[in-house]
Amino acid sequence: MALAVYFHPASLTAAQYDEVINKLGAAGAGAPEGRLHHSSFGSDGSLMVYEVWESQAAFEAFAPTLMPILAGAGIDPGTPDVMPLHNLINP
């Protein structure tokens, strides 16, 4: 079952977000298997992230790569909201 995952950290700057994206790319994890969608939105300092994953297992397989990179950038992602996805429409 596909999942919607919504991260809403207490604080996330554009510079921190960009650092994480660059480090994920350098680690070969810029487009992890099973992630169907990624977006970041909000104002600088209050950015949030929304992702769609094909399964809980795919999402969990990404965590060992993501979490150390977030910690290195000084980001506490908090506890994401993880919900079953009812529908996803792609262009």
N, C-alpha and C positions, 0 to 999 in steps of 0.2 A: 504494500500500500504506500502511495506517495505521501510525503510529509511536507508541511509548511513549517519553517523554522524562522522565528522572529527574535533577533537579538536587539536588546535595548539597554546598552551599557549606561552607567551613570554619566560617563563622559567619554566621548570619542571624537578626536579632531580629524580634520581632513589629512593632516600630515601623518598621524598615526595610522589611519586607514590606508593611505598610499604606501607607507612603509610595509605594512602587512601584505598588501597585494604584491609588492615587488619581491618580498622575501618568499612568498608562496610560489611565485613564478620561478625564482632562482632555485627553489627546492624541487621544481618539476611538478608542483601541485597547484598551478594556477587554474587548471580546469580538471578538478578531481572527478574520478569515475563516479557516476551516480548522481551528480549534482545537475539538475535540470535548469535551474535559474538562480541568479545572484543579482541583487541590487542593493545599493546603499542610498540612503536619503536622509534629509533633515539639514539642519544648519550646522556650520562648523562648531565643534565642541559638543554637539548633541546628535551626531550621526547615529543612525540605526542601520541594521542589515536585515534583509529578508531573503531567504533562500527556499528553494523547492528541491527536495531530494527524492529519488525514486524509492528509497526504503530507509528504514531505521538503521539497518546494517551498513548501508553506504554512508550515511551521516556519521555513524559511530566510527567507521574505518578512517575517516578524515581527521578525527579529533587528535590522535597522536602527533600528527603533523602540525595542525593548527594551534593547539594550546601552547606549546613552547614558543611559537612565534608571537602569539598575543602577549604572553608574559614578558618576552624580551622587548616588546614595544611599550610595556607599561599599561597594558589594557586589561581590565577586569571585565570580561564579557557578561558577568552576571549569569543568571539562569535563563536560558532562552525559553520562549514559549514554543512548544512543539505540538502541532495539531495535525490530524489527518486532513489531507487535501481533498476537498469535494470536487473541484474542477480546476483545470488549467487550460487556458486558451492561448495558443501560440499563433502568431500571424501567419 
